[in-house]
Amino acid sequence: MSSTSLPTADKRAVLSNSAGDWVFGPIFRSPSDAAAFIHWLARDPQDVLLAALLDGRPPDQALESLYQSWLAHPEVPPLPDRAELPHE
């Protein structure tokens, strides 16, 4: 999977699946904000959705939570997803 940002007609941006005609996630204020979020996330946003689904969590809420964290603290990297934590 590979996500990119797709500019909208009103100069905002959405996340897009680069292999298909599918958009998802929040509406960003600009394409540069969308790119900054993807960079901050340090993984493909679609992987967040997949990990949430596999973990039985609502995927939209998982991505929304990360988006809100980025808005509040763009300089602080996100915590790893539970699926990425080592199992004991």
C-alpha positions in Angstrom: 0.0 0.0 0.0 1.1 3.5 -0.7 -0.6 6.7 0.4 -0.1 10.2 -1.0 -1.8 13.5 -0.6 -4.3 14.6 -3.2 -5.0 18.4 -3.6 -8.6 19.5 -3.7 -10.1 22.2 -5.8 -10.2 24.5 -2.8 -6.4 24.1 -2.2 -6.9 21.7 0.7 -5.8 18.0 0.6 -6.9 14.5 1.4 -5.1 11.2 1.7 -5.3 9.0 -1.3 -4.4 5.5 -2.2 -1.9 5.9 -5.0 -2.9 2.6 -6.6 -6.6 3.2 -6.8 -9.4 5.8 -6.7 -9.9 5.9 -3.0 -9.5 8.8 -0.5 -9.7 8.5 3.2 -8.9 10.3 6.5 -9.2 14.0 7.4 -9.3 17.0 5.1 -6.0 18.8 5.5 -5.7 22.6 5.3 -3.1 22.2 2.5 -1.1 19.6 0.6 1.9 20.5 2.6 0.0 19.7 5.8 -1.0 16.3 4.4 2.6 15.5 3.5 3.8 16.7 6.9 1.3 14.4 8.6 2.4 11.4 6.5 6.0 12.2 7.4 5.2 12.6 11.1 3.3 9.3 11.1 6.4 7.5 9.7 4.3 4.8 8.1 1.6 4.5 5.5 -1.7 5.9 6.9 -3.4 2.9 5.4 -1.3 0.6 7.7 -3.0 2.4 10.6 -6.4 1.5 9.2 -5.4 -2.1 8.7 -3.8 -2.5 12.1 -7.0 -1.1 13.7 -9.2 -3.5 11.8 -7.0 -6.5 12.7 -7.1 -5.3 16.4 -10.9 -4.9 16.4 -10.8 -1.1 16.7 -12.7 1.3 14.5 -10.2 2.3 11.8 -11.5 5.9 11.3 -11.1 6.5 15.1 -7.6 5.2 15.1 -6.5 7.6 12.2 -8.5 10.5 13.8 -6.8 10.0 17.1 -3.4 10.2 15.4 -4.5 13.3 13.4 -5.6 15.1 16.5 -2.2 14.2 18.2 -0.4 15.6 15.2 -2.5 18.8 15.3 -1.7 19.3 19.0 1.9 18.3 18.9 3.4 18.1 15.4 6.9 18.0 16.9 6.3 14.9 19.0 6.4 11.6 17.0 3.4 9.2 17.5 3.6 6.2 19.8 3.9 2.8 18.0 0.7 1.1 17.2 -0.2 -1.7 19.5 0.3 -4.2 16.6 3.9 -3.0 16.4 4.8 -3.4 20.0 6.8 -6.6 20.9 4.7 -9.3 22.4 5.7 -10.6 25.9 
